[in-house]
Amino acid sequence: MEWTPRPWGDGAVVMTPVAARADTGDQQGHRQMNETALMRRSTGPFRPLSWPVGRHGAVLALLIALGIVLGGAVAAPVVAQDGTQSETQPETQTAAPDAVAVAVPNVTAVPAAMTQVTQVVSASGGLLAREDVVVSARVSGAEILALSVDVGDTVTAGQTLARLNDQTLTAQLQQADANLAAADAAIAQAQGQLASARATATQAATTLERNRQLQGDGAVSQSALDQAQATSDSANASVQTADAAIAAARAQRAQAQAARDIAALNLSWATVTAPVGGIIADRTVRLGDLSAAGTAMFEIIRDGQIEVALEIVETDLVKVSVGDPVSLRVAGLAARDGTVRRIDPQVDPVSRLGLVRVAIADQTGLRVGLFASADIQTAQRMALTVPVSAVTTTNDDSVVQRVVDGTVQQTPVTLGVVSAGLREITAGLTEGDTVILRAGAFYRSGDRVNPVPPATAAPPVPAPGDTANAAVATQDPRP
């Protein structure tokens, strides 16, 4: 801003400002208004801005003008177009930013590869005894005097499990012994009678023969000969009777012997023993109970062998064979291996499930009734595979996102089995094709990407023609 003196009556001079640049319309109006007000004040007796023109007056006017200039430069108000005043602000100019280059994003990709896949049939079931042996009482009405084992005990074949009251059984055996002795005596008596009858018959036969000879000489009458014949016949009949009596006595003895054997067997049953070795799974009797023939007293898991019975749907049952390896997971226990031991020949007509018995080598911690899940390995083969995460299925259509020359292509595929996190591809891909590891809606067909292996974390590669110093690194946003 510049100041210039202007004459003002009586030899006085007035300093007025002159703008350094053209005033706007509003600024010029304000300046004229200020000058008019100053002139009106100077017409009165008090004119503070007027002084005589002279050497000293000119110097004083110059100093006053310089102070006004400096003060105006520090805080000169600016009148906006809307009439308001604001502090003068320095003008700044913002340069337009350069255009941001678009980078090709990195995407984790893997090749389709030939690997060994295992066809697996998954199923579940419960643990049970491979062979469950029930031990029952064989006599009735005998009090249980002693119990030698409890649930969970390991027993051997022939080991005593319980002892019954045997007083009645002992008496029955003694009675059978007496009957057997009587039968032996009857046989002895019959044998004596037979011997006597045979002696009598021999004597009668001798007498008859002598009488026949004497009759030829005329020394014995016919009547005496007939008498000797009758005596011989009677003696022979007595021998036959004695033989029959001996046979009857021997039969009675055999009957007595059988009764004695039964009594002895019943007495032996008073001691209940384990028919097989194994683990006591259950005990249903207590001390003082009366035995009942045919009623279970103990339950034994033969040899302690526990296996799992898997329920498998009929469509998968045909894939399973005896001897197939099985991976088992038992509730609360460590995983272990098994082998298909038996496939039941029948399928439940209601549930359409069949039973498969799996033998378990490691019996540690197994208990009847535990839940188990299993994967039966039914077949192994080499097949083309990709990670399971690379496949998406919508509306029964399965696709993978294949990368061809840096461009995403949605490729329909036909799926096979799942094995160890890999999905078999039976159609749609060839070995070596590159697919996005985690397929989804983030990429679409035609998108440009830079495929990188899973272990690589390199920055993205700018597209041809992009400005390198303005490139923005774009990482694959998905885990």
C-alpha positions in Angstrom: 0.0 0.0 0.0 1.3 3.5 -0.9 0.5 6.9 0.8 0.5 10.3 -1.0 0.0 13.8 0.4 -3.0 15.8 -0.7 -3.6 19.6 -0.2 -6.2 20.5 2.3 -7.1 24.2 2.8 -5.0 26.7 4.8 -1.8 25.3 3.6 -2.4 21.9 5.3 -1.6 18.5 3.7 -3.6 15.2 4.1 -1.8 11.8 3.6 -4.2 9.4 1.8 -3.5 5.7 1.0 -3.2 4.5 -2.6 -3.8 0.7 -3.3 -1.0 -1.2 -4.8 -3.4 -2.9 -7.1 -6.8 -2.2 -8.5 -9.5 -2.2 -5.9 -12.6 -4.2 -6.2 -15.8 -2.4 -6.3 -16.6 -2.9 -2.6 -13.0 -2.0 -1.5 -13.1 1.2 -3.5 -16.4 2.1 -1.9 -15.1 1.6 1.5 -12.0 3.7 0.8 -14.1 6.6 -0.5 -16.3 6.5 2.6 -13.2 6.6 4.8 -11.8 9.6 3.0 -15.1 11.5 3.2 -15.3 10.9 6.9 -11.7 12.1 7.4 -12.4 15.3 5.4 -15.5 16.0 7.4 -13.5 15.8 10.6 -10.8 18.1 9.3 -13.3 21.0 8.6 -13.8 21.6 12.3 -11.5 23.3 14.8 -9.6 20.0 15.5 -7.8 18.6 12.5 -5.4 15.9 13.8 -4.0 14.9 10.4 -3.1 18.3 9.1 0.1 20.1 9.7 2.0 23.0 8.0 4.1 22.3 5.1 7.7 22.8 5.9 10.9 20.9 6.4 10.0 19.7 9.8 6.4 19.2 8.9 7.3 17.1 6.0 9.5 14.9 8.1 6.8 14.4 10.7 4.3 13.5 8.1 6.6 11.0 6.6 7.1 9.3 10.0 3.4 9.2 10.7 2.7 7.7 7.2 5.4 5.0 7.8 3.8 4.0 11.1 0.4 3.7 9.5 1.9 1.6 6.7 3.5 -0.8 9.1 0.4 -1.1 11.3 -1.8 -1.8 8.3 0.6 -4.4 7.0 0.4 -6.3 10.4 -3.4 -6.3 10.8 -5.1 -4.9 7.7 -8.7 -6.1 7.5 -10.0 -7.7 4.3 -13.6 -7.1 3.4 -15.1 -10.2 1.8 -17.7 -10.0 -1.0 -20.4 -10.7 1.5 -19.4 -7.7 3.6 -17.8 -9.5 6.5 -14.2 -8.8 7.6 -11.6 -11.6 8.2 -7.9 -11.8 8.8 -5.9 -11.9 5.6 -4.7 -15.4 4.9 -1.8 -16.4 2.7 -2.9 -18.0 -0.5 -1.8 -21.6 -0.9 -2.0 -23.7 -4.0 -2.5 -27.5 -3.8 -1.0 -29.4 -6.6 -3.2 -32.1 -8.1 -2.1 -35.5 -7.0 -0.7 -37.9 -9.5 -2.9 -40.8 -10.5 -2.6 -44.0 -8.3 -1.4 -46.9 -10.3 -3.5 -50.2 -10.0 -1.4 -53.3 -9.0 -2.1 -56.9 -9.9 -3.0 -58.6 -6.5 -1.1 -61.6 -5.3 -3.2 -64.7 -4.8 -2.2 -68.0 -3.2 -2.4 -70.7 -5.8 -1.5 -74.4 -6.1 -1.2 -76.9 -9.0 -3.5 -79.8 -9.5 -1.3 -82.9 -8.7 -1.5 -86.6 -8.8 -1.5 -88.0 -5.3 -2.5 -91.2 -3.5 -6.1 -91.0 -2.3 -7.8 -93.3 0.2 -11.5 -94.1 -0.2 -12.9 -93.9 3.3 -16.3 -95.1 4.7 -17.1 -93.3 8.0 -19.3 -94.8 10.6 -20.0 -94.9 14.3 -21.0 -97.4 16.9 -20.5 -98.8 20.4 -17.9 -101.0 22.1 -19.0 -104.5 23.1 -17.5 -107.8 24.1 -16.2 -109.9 21.3 -17.7 -112.9 23.1 -19.9 -112.6 26.1 -20.1 -115.7 28.4 -23.0 -116.0 30.9 -22.4 -118.2 34.0 -25.6 -119.5 35.5 -26.5 -121.7 38.5 -27.2 -125.4 37.6 -29.0 -126.4 40.8 -32.0 -124.8 42.4 -32.7 -123.9 46.0 -29.1 -123.9 47.2 -28.1 -120.9 49.3 -25.1 -118.9 48.1 -22.5 -119.1 50.9 -19.5 -117.4 49.3 -18.7 -115.1 46.4 -15.0 -115.1 45.3 -15.0 -112.4 42.5 -16.5 -109.1 41.7 -17.1 -107.0 38.6 -13.8 -106.0 36.9 -11.8 -109.0 38.2 -9.8 -111.0 35.8 -10.4 -114.8 36.1 -9.0 -117.9 34.5 -10.8 -121.0 33.2 -11.9 -123.2 36.1 -11.4 -120.6 38.8 -14.0 -120.6 41.6 -16.6 -117.8 41.4 -19.1 -118.8 44.1 -19.9 -121.6 46.5 -23.4 -122.9 47.3 -24.7 -124.8 50.3 -24.1 -128.5 49.5 -25.6 -130.3 52.4 -28.7 -131.6 50.5 -26.5 -132.4 47.5 -24.1 -134.4 49.7 -27.0 -136.4 51.2 -28.3 -137.1 47.8 -24.9 -138.5 46.8 -24.8 -140.7 49.9 -28.2 -142.1 49.1 -27.1 -142.8 45.6 -24.0 -144.6 46.9 -26.2 -146.8 49.1 -28.5 -147.7 46.2 -25.5 -148.6 44.1 -24.2 -150.9 46.8 -27.6 -152.6 47.0 -27.5 -153.1 43.3 -24.1 -154.7 43.6 -25.5 -157.1 46.3 -28.5 -158.0 44.1 -26.1 -158.9 41.3 -24.0 -161.1 43.7 -27.1 -162.9 44.9 -28.3 -163.5 41.3 -25.0 -164.8 40.4 -25.1 -167.3 43.3 -28.5 -168.5 42.2 -27.3 -168.9 38.7 -24.4 -171.1 39.9 -26.7 -173.3 41.9 -29.1 -173.6 39.0 -26.3 -174.5 36.7 -25.1 -177.2 39.1 -28.6 -178.7 39.4 -29.0 -178.7 35.7 -25.6 -180.5 35.2 -26.6 -183.2 37.7 -30.0 -183.6 36.1 -28.4 -184.0 32.7 -26.0 -186.7 34.0 -28.8 -188.6 35.6 -30.9 -188.4 32.5 -28.0 -189.8 30.4 -27.4 -192.7 32.7 -31.0 -193.6 32.8 -31.1 -193.7 29.0 -28.2 -196.2 29.0 -29.8 -198.4 31.7 -33.1 -198.4 29.9 -31.4 -199.9 26.8 -30.2 -202.7 29.0 -33.7 -203.1 30.5 -32.5 -202.0 33.9 -34.6 -198.8 34.1 -38.2 -198.4 33.4 -39.7 -195.9 31.0 -41.2 -193.9 33.8 -37.9 -193.5 35.6 -36.4 -192.2 32.3 -39.3 -189.7 31.9 -38.7 -188.5 35.5 -35.0 -187.9 34.8 -35.9 -186.0 31.7 -38.3 -183.7 33.6 -35.7 -183.1 36.3 -33.2 -182.1 33.7 -35.6 -179.7 31.9 -36.5 -178.0 35.2 -32.8 -177.5 36.1 -32.2 -175.9 32.7 -35.1 -173.6 33.3 -33.7 -172.5 36.6 -30.4 -171.7 34.9 -32.2 -169.4 32.5 -34.1 -167.7 35.3 -30.9 -167.1 37.2 -29.4 -165.6 34.1 -32.4 -163.2 33.8 -32.1 -162.3 37.4 -28.4 -161.4 37.0 -29.3 -159.2 34.0 -32.0 -157.5 36.0 -29.6 -156.9 38.9 -27.0 -155.5 36.6 -29.5 -153.1 35.1 -30.5 -152.0 38.6 -26.9 -151.4 39.4 -26.4 -149.3 36.3 -29.4 -147.2 37.3 -28.0 -146.8 40.8 -24.7 -145.8 39.2 -26.3 -143.2 37.1 -28.2 -141.8 40.1 -24.9 -141.7 42.0 -23.2 -139.9 39.1 -26.0 -137.3 39.0 -25.8 -136.7 42.7 -22.0 -136.3 42.4 -22.4 -133.9 39.5 -25.0 -131.9 41.4 -22.6 -131.7 44.3 -19.9 -130.5 42.1 -22.2 -127.7 40.8 -22.4 -126.4 44.3 -19.0 -124.8 43.4 -19.6 -122.3 40.6 -16.5 -121.9 38.3 -15.5 -119.9 35.3 -15.9 -121.8 32.1 -13.5 -119.5 30.3 -10.9 -116.9 31.2 -11.6 -113.2 30.9 -13.0 -110.2 32.8 -16.0 -110.2 35.0 -18.4 -107.8 33.3 -21.4 -108.3 35.6 -22.5 -110.1 38.8 -26.2 -110.4 39.6 -26.3 -112.3 42.9 -25.5 -111.6 46.5 -24.6 -113.6 49.6 -27.6 -115.5 51.0 -29.5 -115.6 47.7 -31.0 -118.9 46.7 -29.8 -120.3 43.4 -32.1 -120.9 40.5 -31.1 -123.2 37.7 -30.7 -121.3 34.5 -30.5 -117.9 36.1 -27.4 -115.8 35.3 -25.0 -115.2 38.1 -22.0 -113.8 36.3 -21.1 -112.3 32.9 -17.6 -112.8 31.5 -15.9 -111.0 28.6 -14.0 -113.9 27.1 -10.2 -113.2 27.1 -11.1 -109.6 27.9 -11.4 -108.8 24.2 -13.6 -105.8 23.3 -14.4 -104.7 19.8 -16.6 -102.1 18.1 -19.8 -102.8 16.2 -20.2 -100.2 13.5 -23.5 -99.3 11.9 -23.0 -98.7 8.2 -25.6 -97.7 5.6 -26.3 -100.3 3.0 -24.9 -98.3 0.1 -21.5 -98.1 1.8 -21.6 -101.7 3.2 -20.8 -103.1 -0.2 -17.5 -101.2 -0.2 -16.2 -102.8 3.0 -14.3 -106.1 3.1 -13.0 -108.3 5.9 -9.4 -107.2 6.7 -9.8 -103.5 5.8 -7.8 -101.2 8.1 -9.8 -99.0 10.4 -8.9 -95.7 12.2 -10.8 -95.6 15.5 -11.6 -92.7 17.8 -13.0 -93.8 21.1 -14.6 -91.2 23.5 -12.1 -90.1 26.0 -9.3 -92.2 24.8 -6.4 -92.0 22.3 -7.0 -92.9 18.7 -6.1 -96.4 17.7 -6.1 -98.8 14.8 -8.4 -101.8 14.1 -9.3 -104.3 11.4 -12.6 -105.4 10.0 -13.2 -108.8 11.5 -16.7 -109.7 10.5 -19.5 -108.3 8.3 -23.0 -109.4 9.4 -24.9 -111.1 6.6 -28.2 -109.3 7.4 -29.3 -105.6 7.1 -31.9 -104.1 9.4 -35.1 -103.9 7.2 -36.1 -100.7 9.0 -33.0 -98.6 9.4 -31.2 -100.1 6.3 -28.0 -100.4 8.4 -25.6 -103.3 8.5 -23.3 -104.2 11.4 -19.5 -104.5 10.9 -17.4 -105.9 13.7 -13.9 -104.3 14.1 -11.2 -106.0 16.1 -9.0 -103.6 18.2 -5.4 -104.5 18.9 -4.8 -102.1 21.7 -7.3 -102.9 24.5 -6.0 -100.3 26.9 -8.8 -98.3 28.6 -11.6 -99.9 26.5 -14.9 -100.5 28.2 -18.1 -101.9 27.0 -20.6 -99.3 26.0 -18.2 -96.5 25.0 -19.0 -94.6 21.8 -16.6 -94.9 18.9 -16.3 -93.3 15.5 -14.3 -94.9 12.7 -12.9 -94.4 9.2 -12.7 -97.6 7.2 -10.1 -97.5 4.5 -11.7 -99.4 1.7 -9.5 -98.6 -1.3 -6.3 -96.6 -2.3 -5.4 -95.3 -5.8 -3.5 -92.5 -7.5 -5.8 -89.6 -8.6 -5.7 -85.9 -9.6 -6.4 -83.8 -6.5 -6.6 -80.2 -5.3 -7.1 -78.9 -1.8 -10.7 -79.0 -0.5 -10.7 -75.3 0.0 -10.1 -74.8 -3.8 -13.6 -76.2 -4.7 -16.9 -74.3 -4.3 -20.2 -75.9 -4.8 -23.4 -74.0 -5.6 -26.7 -75.5 -6.9 -25.1 -78.9 -7.2 -22.4 -77.4 -9.5 -18.8 -77.6 -8.4 -16.2 -75.2 -9.7 -12.6 -74.2 -9.2 -10.9 -70.9 -10.0 -8.2 -71.7 -12.5 -5.5 -69.2 -13.2 -4.5 -69.1 -16.9 -1.9 -66.5 -18.0 -2.6 -64.4 -15.0 -6.4 -64.4 -15.5 -9.0 -66.1 -13.3 -11.3 -68.6 -15.1 -14.2 -70.3 -13.4 -13.9 -74.0 -14.3 -16.6 -76.6 -13.6 -15.2 -79.9 -12.3 -16.4 -83.4 -11.4 -15.6 -84.5 -7.8 -14.4 -87.8 -6.4 -13.5 -88.8 -2.8 -12.1 -86.6 -0.1 -8.8 -87.8 1.4 -6.5 -86.0 3.9 -7.8 -82.6 3.0 -7.6 -83.2 -0.7 -10.5 -83.5 -3.1 -10.3 -85.9 -6.1 -11.0 -84.3 -9.4 -12.3 -86.8 -11.9 -13.0 -84.4 -14.8 -12.4 -80.7 -15.6 -8.7 -80.3 -14.8 -5.4 -81.7 -15.9 -2.3 -82.3 -13.9 -0.4 -79.0 -13.4 -3.3 -76.7 -13.8 -3.0 -73.8 -11.4 -6.0 -73.1 -9.1 -6.7 -70.5 -6.4 -6.1 -72.2 -3.0 -9.2 -70.6 -1.4 -11.9 -70.1 -3.9 -14.8 -67.8 -3.4 -16.7 -64.8 -4.5 -13.7 -62.4 -4.1 -12.4 -63.2 -7.6 -14.4 -63.4 -10.8 -13.7 -64.7 -14.3 -11.5 -62.3 -16.1 -9.8 -60.8 -13.0 -6.0 -60.3 -13.3 -4.0 -61.9 -10.5 -0.5 -62.9 -9.7 -0.4 -66.5 -8.5 2.1 -67.2 -5.8 2.8 -70.5 -3.9 1.4 -70.8 -0.3 4.8 -70.1 1.4 5.5 -67.0 -0.7 4.7 -63.5 0.7 6.2 -61.3 -2.1 4.7 -57.8 -2.9 2.3 -57.7 -5.9 3.7 -57.2 -9.4 2.5 -53.9 -11.1 0.6 -54.3 -14.3 2.5 -53.2 -17.5 2.5 -49.4 -17.8 1.8 -48.7 -14.2 3.8 -45.9 -12.4 6.1 -47.8 -10.1 6.6 -44.9 -7.6 2.8 -44.6 -7.1 2.0 -48.3 -7.0 -0.1 -49.6 -4.1 0.7 -53.1 -2.9 -2.5 -55.1 -2.8 -2.3 -58.4 -0.9 -4.7 -61.3 -1.1 -7.3 -60.2 1.6 -8.4 -63.7 2.4 -6.5 -65.9 4.9 
